[in-house]
Amino acid sequence: MTRSVRRNAIAVAMLAPLTVLIGLSEMVAAEARGASSLAQAVDVHYNRLKTLRADFTETYSGAGIDRTEAGVLWLKKPGKMRWEYRSPKEKLFVSDGQAAWFYVPGDRQVRKTQVKKLEDLRSPLVFLLGKTRLEKELQGLSLAPDLQPKEAGNTVLRGVPKGLENRISQVLVEINPANQIIRLVVEEVDGSKTEYEFRNIQEDGAVIDGQFRFTPPPGVETVTGDLGP
């Protein structure tokens, strides 16, 4: 091997790691641009909506418990939401944007708290019909190409809700080609997981404000504090 050939070989060997690093950096940057572009498209979609109705399935696993529930979700600007659980047991989670209530029909108590104090896993969904910015709500937002979406053609994003880092390790957001969120997975630091799937989504239909108000039935006591699951 001549001296010039040897120098070229050494130069190539020294540049190889740098080339790999540059390639990885470009891949990360491209992924960030892809996540940002998709997040902005989702923002535009939901910012133009005034109401939303969807059937939902909620699945929870953790601490030796596996639970699946289903019902109907209504959202309305600004900040109103109603989760009407219908199976396997009826219960209600409703917020008028100021206060939130959790009630199980037949119970003697209804729990109530202020929305600003709410740390319920359902509460991040209310941003869908606010002035939303996914990148603002979820830090470290990125594509999740390692995860298989529930439906072909969908894309999965991952991030961590700001202010809930000590409780939630990551949130997965599955988005369809129409820029609708059709699945949310909340993974907590204790290993538990809550998954929401949305179907039969109806946008900007008629939804009356009365659906987001709650009046305790006669004889039911209102208890202020943390809400139940």
N, C-alpha and C positions, 0 to 999 in steps of 0.2 A: 504494500500500500504506500503510495507516494505521500510526501508531506502535505500537499494541498488537499488530497483526497481525505487524509486523516483529519485535517482541520475542518473540512466540510462535514465530516461525520460527527465530530465533536459538537460543531455548531448546531447540527440537526438534533442531536441528543439533548442539548441544552434548551433548545427552543420547543421541543416536544411538550414538556409539561406546561409551558406558557400557552401553547396552542390549545391544549386541553382546557386550561382555565378560561381562556377567552371564549372557547366554544360553550363551556358550561355557563359562563356569564351571559352569553347571548341567548341561551336557552331559557335561563331564569328571567331575563328581561322580556323575551317574547311571551313567556307564560304570564308574567305580570300584566303585559299589555292586553293579552287575551282575557284575563280575569277582569281587568278594569273595564274593557270594552263591553263585556257581557253584563257586568254590574250596572254600568251606565244605561244599557238598554232596558234592564229590569226596572231601574229607577224611573225612566221615562214612562214605561208601561204603567206602573202603579201610581205615579204622581198625577196622572190624568184621570184616574178612577175616583169615583165618589162613594161607591158601595161595592161590596163583594159578598157573595153567598157561595158556600161549598159544603159538600158532604165530607166528613173527615173520619179517619181512623187513627186512634192514638194507641201506640204500643209501648209499654214500659217493661224494662227488665233490670233487675238489680236487687241486691240484698236478699236473694233467694225468692224473689217475687217475679212472676211473669203475668202481665195483665194487658188485655186488649179491649178497648172501648171504641164506640162509634157514635156519631151524631151529626149535627149541623152547625156550621159556623157562619155568623154574620159579622161583617165589619162595615163601619161607616165613618166617614170623616166628620169631625176631627177626633180621632182617638177612641171611637166607640167600638165595643166588641161584645159578642154574645156566643158563648159555647154551650150549646144545648145537647147534653149527653142523653142518648136514648137507649143504648145497649151496652152492657147487659143490665145496667141500672140507671135510672133517671137521676140526673143532677144538673145543676146550672151554675155557670160561671159567667157573670155579666158585668160590664163596666160602661159608664156613661162618659168616660174621659176624665172624670174627677175622682170618683170612688168606684170600688170593685166589690162585688158580693159573691160568695160561694154558698150554695144552698142545695141540700138533698131533700126532696119532697118527703114529708113525714117526720123530719127532724124537728126538734123543739128550739133549735138555734140556727141562725144564719150568721155567717162570719163576714165582716166588712173591714176594708182597709182603704187608705188613700192610694191612688194610682202611683203617686210619686214615691211611695214606700213599698210598692209591690215588687217582689222578687220572684214571682211565679214564672215558670218556664213558658207559659203561654203569652206573657206580656210582650216579649220582643216582636211578636207578630203584628202588634198594633201599628208598628212603623210602616207596614205595607200601605196603609192608607193615610199616612202622614206625609210630610215633605221628606221622603225617604232618600237616603244615600247608603247603599249597602256597604261601601268602603268606609263610611263613617261609623256605621253600626258594628261592623265586624273587622277587627284589626287583623293584619296579616292575611287579608283575603287573597286566595290563590285558586287556580284550577286544581282539581283532584283527579288526574288521569289514571291514578292507580285504583280508583273505585269504580265499580260497575254501576251505572244508573239503573233504576228500576225499569225504565222504558228506553228502547233503542232510539237514538237521536237526541236524547237529553244530555245536559252537561251538569257536572257536579262541581260546586265551589265549596271551599272550606275556609273557616275563619274563627275567631274567638270574640264573643260579644264584649264590648268595652264595659268595664265596671263589674263584670261577672267572672273575671279571670280566676278568682280564688275558688269558684264553684264549677265552672264549665271549662273543660279541656279543649273542646272544639264543637263547632256547629257545621253540619253539612247541608248545603242548599242545592236541591235538584231543580233545574230549570228546563222547561221544554222549549221547542223552537219558536213558540209564540211569546217567549219571555215571561211566562207564568211560573210561579213557584209551585211545584206540585208535590214536593216532599221536603221536610225538614227533619234532621236528626240532631238531637242534642246529647252530647256525650259529656258526662260529669266526671270530675276528678276522682270521685269515689268508685268509678267503674260502672255506674248505672247509665242507662241509655233510654231516652224517650224519642220515639219516632212519630211524626205526623205525616199522613198522606192525605192529599186533597183531590177530590174527584167532582165531576159535574159542576165545574166552576161557572158561576153566572156573575157577570160584571155589570155594574151600573143599573141594576134593577131597582124597583121600588122597595125601600126598606124604611119603615116608620120609626121615629125616634123612641116611641113607647117601648120598642123591643129592648132598649138599652137602659130602661129604668126598672128598679126592683122595689116592690112594696112587700114587706114581710107579711105572711098570712097571719090572721088573728091567733094570738097565743104564742107566736114564735118570737123568741128573744134575739135581739141583735147584739152580737159580741164583736168588739173591735179588736183587731189583732191580725196575726198571720192567717193567710187563707190555706185551705186544704188542697190536696192534689186533685 
